[in-house]
Amino acid sequence: MVLEITNPRKHAHTLSIPKFGVNSEMLEPREGTDIVTFVADTPGVFTFYCGLPYNPDKLYCDPDHTMMTGTLIVLE
C-alpha cells in the first residue's frame, strides 16, 4: 500500500500505523508531505493517529491531539 500524506494544519504532525510499522516523517505545518509504503497483509481494523506528542512550545501537534485518529480497514 502506498499513502501520500499532507499536513494542511498550522502545527507539525506525523502519521503512525503501529500494526504495520508505519511512522511518517515529520510533516511541516501547512506544507509537509510524505509518502509511506507498507504491506497491509493482515485483515482487520487498525487505528492510525498522529504520532507526534502535543507540545505547544515546539508547535508539535494541536490541542485536539487525542482526537487525531482514524481507521484503516484491511480486507482479505
C-alpha positions as CSV (number, residue, x, y, z in Angstrom):
1,M,0.0,0.0,0.0
2,V,1.2,3.5,-0.8
3,L,-0.1,6.5,1.1
4,E,0.7,10.1,0.2
5,I,0.2,12.2,3.3
6,T,-0.1,16.0,3.5
7,N,-0.5,18.3,6.5
8,P,-2.9,21.3,6.0
9,R,-2.8,22.3,9.7
10,K,-0.8,25.0,11.4
11,H,1.4,22.7,13.5
12,A,3.7,19.8,12.7
13,H,2.2,16.2,12.6
14,T,3.2,12.6,11.8
15,L,1.2,9.6,10.8
16,S,1.6,6.3,12.7
17,I,0.0,2.9,12.0
18,P,1.7,0.7,14.6
19,K,0.4,-2.6,13.4
20,F,2.2,-2.2,10.1
21,G,5.3,-0.3,11.4
22,V,4.3,2.9,9.7
23,N,5.8,6.2,11.0
24,S,5.9,9.1,8.6
25,E,8.5,11.8,8.6
26,M,7.5,14.9,10.4
27,L,5.0,16.8,8.3
28,E,5.8,20.5,8.5
29,P,2.9,23.0,9.1
30,R,0.7,23.7,6.1
31,E,3.1,22.2,3.5
32,G,4.5,19.0,4.8
33,T,4.2,15.8,2.7
34,D,5.5,12.3,2.9
35,I,4.9,9.0,1.1
36,V,4.8,5.8,3.2
37,T,4.8,2.4,1.7
38,F,3.9,-0.8,3.6
39,V,2.3,-4.2,3.1
40,A,-1.2,-4.4,4.6
41,D,-1.2,-8.2,4.9
42,T,-3.3,-8.7,8.0
43,P,-7.1,-8.4,7.6
44,G,-8.8,-6.4,10.3
45,V,-9.5,-2.9,11.6
46,F,-6.5,-0.8,12.7
47,T,-6.2,2.6,14.3
48,F,-3.9,5.3,12.8
49,Y,-3.0,8.5,14.5
50,C,-0.7,11.5,14.8
51,G,2.4,10.1,16.4
52,L,3.9,13.4,17.4
53,P,3.1,14.2,21.0
54,Y,1.4,17.5,21.6
55,N,4.0,20.1,22.6
56,P,2.8,23.8,22.2
57,D,6.3,25.1,22.8
58,K,7.7,23.3,19.8
59,L,4.5,23.7,17.7
60,Y,4.0,20.0,17.6
61,C,0.5,18.7,17.0
62,D,-2.6,20.6,18.2
63,P,-4.6,20.7,21.4
64,D,-7.0,18.1,19.9
65,H,-4.2,15.6,19.6
66,T,-6.1,12.8,21.3
67,M,-8.8,13.1,18.7
68,M,-6.5,12.8,15.7
69,T,-7.2,9.2,14.9
70,G,-8.7,7.2,12.1
71,T,-9.4,3.7,11.0
72,L,-7.7,1.6,8.3
73,I,-9.8,-1.4,7.3
74,V,-7.9,-4.2,5.6
75,L,-10.0,-6.8,3.8
76,E,-8.9,-10.3,2.8
